[in-house]
Amino acid sequence: MKKILEEVKTHLMTGVSYMLPFVVAGGLLLTLGLLLGGGEQESGFAKKAVETGVLVFSLMVPVMAGYMSYSIADRPGIAPGMVGGLIANEIGAGFLGGIVAGFIAGYIVNFLKKIPMHSYLAALKPIIVIPLLGVGIVSLLMYIIGQPIALLSKGLEGWLTSMSGGNLLVLGLIIGAMMAVDMGGPINKVAFAFCVGMLNEGIYAPMAACWIGIMTPPIGLALATRLAPKKFTVGERMSALPTTIMGATGITEGAIPFAVGAPLQVIPSIVVGSAVGGALALLFGAEAPVPSGGVFIIPFFVKPFMFLLAFAVGIVVTALMTVLLKKNIEEEEEVAYTQEAV
């Protein structure tokens, strides 16, 4: 079972990784156009930037589904996967439909590759038989099973869109905590994939909480080394600057060395800090249309100053809680770490 779950995660994250450049490009173009007033104009550069951003966003689901299928079945899986993702978009099944399409396409193509054929047909299998049958079967299945998925997607979209006040706060709290708890692990990836999927539906608030959970743990821990240096080893104190840079560029894994050294103190601290920051970001109305780029893309957020305020609170909560939970490093241990560093 564990192996199956690992394979599922690998295929999903392959699709997401190939999709990200489209999301970044689309998100930046869309936000740039909106900042220039493209949402209120009938023509001009700003309007075209918005339209191009939306068009690039429309490639997200097909690309994700295509490369999920590629991860399962190699190159023959790309076309059926992309077509399945395109149909998912067309019928309103969105991100969830794209995930289903990617898995269906990959396993169907793998099955078709194993069907024995006459030597004359075998030569045509990769260029005619698999593309034709793969696309045909995937299309038929998506039109059938895609409808319930579309209803589920619409329900989820409606629920998120209607969220306000306390409900929005809870959503931000959950996303922030999930992003921090395993610092780039499977739980983090599930939350990230959900937030990216919401971008495709035009819902940008969850990604703001996602960013809090991505950047807060490393920066909060780096701050803690400055607030209470005696509670950290020489190596941890020396790593404060690179850890801060990692956090600022969107690399949560910078927190891992701290967590390995004191998991019972560090993990609760980063989870609480990120949860508080994520909750406040959504409560303050912050939205993030771009899923990568670190602090450099904060100016493109909706209500960036509110995001920065929530971000700062999350960092401070993480640092203070870490300082409160950790004990001072023993002198002997400190000497050993110093000698090792030298």
Secondary structure, DSSP 8 states (H G I E B T S, - for coil): -HHHHHHHHHHHHHHHHHHHHHHHHHHHHHHHHHHTTGGG-SSSHHHHHHHHHHHHHTTHHHHHHHHHHHHHH-GGGHHHHHHHHHHHHHTT-HHHHHHHHHHHHHHHHHHHHHS---HHHHTTIIIIIHHHHHHHHHHHHHHHHHHHHHHHHHHHHHHHHH--THHHHHHHHHHHHHHHHTTSSHHHHHHHHHHHHHHHTT--HHHHHHHHHHHHHHHHHHHHHHH-GGGS-HHHHHTHHHHHHHHHTT-GGGGHHHHHH-HHHHHHHHHHHHHHHHHHHHHTT-B---SSSGGGGGGGSBSHHHHHHHHHHHHHHHHHHHHHH-----HHHHHHHHHHH-
